[in-house]
Amino acid sequence: MRLDVPEKIMREVETADRRYGDFTSSHEGYGVLAEEVAELLEVIRLNDAESIIDEACQCAAVATRLAASMLNEATRERSGCAS
């Protein structure tokens, strides 16, 4: 059964949160996001629709996790962000 896109993204977020927790900084989140975007570009070049959906959802999940991590004051401080 194929999941709808928002549900697929939230499952990715929940799995990664359980496994890794918050990003320690915005820089860590960016590194993970850059890796996912590179993987998305690879499957776009292959014209593989299902893989594009999967990788796009993974990119969205990482961006969601990064935004959520930035709500943590310690993560903001480690990222050099002003309060």
Buried (B, 14 or more C-beta within 10 A) or exposed (E): EEEEEEEBBBEBBEEBBEEEEBBBBBEBBBEBBEEBBEBBEEBBEEEEEEBBBBBBBBBBBBBBBBEBBBEBEEBBEBBEEEE
